[in-house]
Amino acid sequence: MNIEYLKFSEIDPVDFVTLQNKQKIREHLIQHEVFDIISINNWLKSKIEVDSTPGCRVRAIILDNQLVGWCGIQLEHGKYEVAIVIDNSFWGIGKKIFSEVMYWAKALGHKEIVIHFLDSRPKYKFLQKLAKKVYKSEFYGRSFTTYQLSVK
């Protein structure tokens, strides 16, 4: 199992349309219209801009030459947050990706980072153990469980 992290500009936008429109992925993201090539290009442009922001990094997740998700550190609501979006067929690699993103957080000089999960997601015991604090947040009209993590 060879996981690679590529810049969004290195991925065919059509692959992102397919990924981002999968029903299981849509269930756990902020509600949005089904992507087409125009809207995915706009979304990709916004994520590439995030990637160029100091303290941020956003990458496509490639497993065995296939786009299986994306991840990164984004500045949202005044805090650096972890984002990990993986095709449900590959959820087993999530902890490995999380470890990599936390390594990025350290390399970028972060002392603290948050991760928000929509209330549609179960609570994560391993994150509860790692978290400095766990609390409810609201953004975009939705409720989230937020894990506040120290970067070590």
Secondary structure, 3 states (H helix, E strand, C coil): CCEEEECHHHCCHHHHHHHHCCHHHHHCCCCCCCCCHHHHHHHHHHHHHHHCCCCCEEEEEEECCEEEEEEEEEEECCEEEEEEEECHHHHHHHHHHHHHHHHHHHHCCCCEEEEEEECCCCCCHHHHHHCCEEEEEEECCEEEEEEEEECC
